[in-house]
């Protein structure tokens, strides 16, 4: 399910205005619908296929990821939204698998993979120098993988998107 996080990037393929309404409004309607379903799911105690057992009594990962996607798409530049949504969608499940099967490779492989996603995305989506892209990829990967680690009330599907977004934007504003 995590790897479907990229689906939110379809937002950028939509026209800015859809039948006289902003695509931002459409995104907010989708987010409100998903979160509304989440409220009903929690109230009814439903478990959906693929959910972890503890998500039956707390906000599920898909709802956290939806909120993170909304923050990314509405408040941050496209190049960072793409990097962070792809990073969470691909690297978070990788980390989950690696911790159990190849703990000696954690966090090195996820760091490298997130950095590669960032590097390739930023090369194609920006006009930044290679050095700037390398710096952003290195900082973003470190922050993203570190934000996955803590076990907090806020799910890592939210943190792995939003924390690197703020870090990357801060570096961009200071360095550029």
C-alpha positions in Angstrom: 0.0 0.0 0.0 2.9 2.4 0.7 4.1 2.3 -2.8 0.8 3.8 -3.9 1.8 7.1 -2.3 2.9 8.3 -5.8 -0.8 8.3 -6.8 -1.2 11.7 -5.1 1.3 13.1 -7.6 -1.5 12.8 -10.2 -2.5 16.1 -8.7 0.2 17.8 -10.8 -1.2 16.3 -14.0 -4.6 17.9 -13.4 -5.4 21.3 -14.9 -5.1 24.1 -12.4 -8.8 24.8 -12.9 -11.3 22.0 -13.2 -14.8 23.2 -14.3 -14.1 26.5 -12.7 -12.8 25.1 -9.4 -9.2 25.0 -8.3 -7.5 21.6 -8.2 -6.7 22.5 -4.6 -10.4 22.3 -3.8 -10.5 18.8 -5.5 -7.6 17.7 -3.4 -9.2 19.0 -0.2 -12.4 17.2 -1.1 -10.5 13.9 -1.6 -8.6 14.5 1.7 -11.9 15.3 3.6 -13.5 12.2 2.1 -10.7 9.9 3.1 -10.5 11.4 6.6 -14.3 11.2 6.9 -14.1 7.5 6.1 -11.3 7.2 8.7 -13.6 8.7 11.4 -16.3 6.2 10.5 -13.9 3.3 10.4 -12.6 4.2 13.9 -16.1 4.7 15.2 -17.2 1.3 13.8 -14.0 -0.5 14.7 -13.4 -1.7 11.2 -10.1 -3.3 10.2 -9.4 -3.0 6.5 -7.3 -5.6 4.6 -3.6 -4.8 5.0 -3.9 -2.8 8.2 -1.8 -3.6 11.2 -3.8 -4.9 14.2 -3.1 -1.8 16.4 -4.5 0.5 13.6 -7.9 -0.7 14.5 -7.9 1.7 17.4 -5.9 4.6 16.1 -5.6 6.7 13.0 -4.4 4.3 10.2 -1.3 4.8 8.1 -3.4 5.7 4.9 -5.0 8.6 6.7 -1.6 9.8 8.0 -0.2 9.5 4.4 -3.2 11.4 3.1 -2.6 14.3 5.5 1.1 14.3 4.6 0.3 14.4 0.9 -2.1 17.3 1.4 0.6 19.2 3.3 3.2 18.4 0.6 1.0 19.3 -2.4 -0.6 22.4 -1.0 2.3 24.0 0.9 5.6 23.0 -0.7 7.2 23.3 -4.1 6.5 20.4 -6.5 10.1 19.2 -6.6 10.1 18.6 -2.9 6.6 17.1 -2.8 7.6 14.6 -5.5 10.8 13.6 -3.6 9.2 13.2 -0.3 6.1 11.3 -1.4 8.2 8.9 -3.6 10.7 8.6 -0.7 8.1 7.6 1.8 6.2 5.4 -0.5 9.2 3.4 -1.5 11.6 3.6 1.4 9.3 3.2 4.4 8.3 -0.4 3.4 11.9 -1.1 2.5 12.9 -0.1 6.1 10.2 -2.3 7.5 11.5 -5.3 5.6 15.1 -4.6 6.3 14.8 -4.3 10.0 13.5 -7.8 10.3 15.5 -9.5 7.6 18.7 -7.5 7.1 19.3 -5.4 10.1 23.0 -5.0 9.4 22.0 -3.1 6.2 19.8 -0.6 8.0 20.0 2.4 7.7 22.6 2.4 5.0 20.6 1.0 2.1 17.5 3.1 2.8 19.6 6.2 3.1 21.3 5.5 -0.3 18.0 4.7 -2.0 16.2 7.8 -0.6 19.1 9.9 -1.7 19.0 8.4 -5.2 15.3 9.1 -5.5 15.9 12.7 -4.4 19.0 13.1 -6.7 17.2 11.8 -9.8 14.0 13.8 -9.1 15.8 17.0 -8.3 18.0 16.7 -11.4 14.9 16.5 -13.6 12.6 18.9 -11.7 15.0 21.7 -10.9 17.8 23.7 -12.4 20.0 23.4 -9.3 23.7 22.6 -9.6 24.9 19.1 -9.0 26.4 20.2 -5.7 23.1 21.7 -4.5 21.2 18.5 -5.5 23.8 16.3 -3.7 23.5 18.4 -0.6 19.7 18.4 -0.7 19.7 14.6 -1.4 22.1 13.9 1.5 20.2 16.1 4.0 16.8 14.9 2.9 17.7 11.2 3.1 19.2 11.6 6.6 16.2 13.5 7.9 13.7 11.1 6.2 15.2 7.9 7.5 15.7 9.4 11.0 12.1 10.6 11.0 10.9 7.0 10.4 12.6 5.7 13.5 10.8 7.3 16.4 7.7 5.5 17.7 5.5 8.5 18.3 1.8 9.2 18.3 2.3 10.6 14.8 2.7 7.8 12.3 5.9 7.6 10.3 3.9 7.8 7.1 3.3 11.4 8.0 6.7 12.1 9.5 8.7 10.7 6.6 7.0 13.2 4.3 6.6 16.3 6.4 9.9 16.4 8.3 12.1 16.1 5.2 9.8 18.7 3.4 10.6 21.3 6.1 14.3 20.4 6.2 14.7 20.5 2.4 12.8 23.8 2.2 14.9 25.3 5.0 18.1 24.3 3.3 16.8 25.6 0.0 15.9 29.0 1.5 19.2 29.3 3.3 21.5 27.9 0.7 20.0 29.4 -2.5 
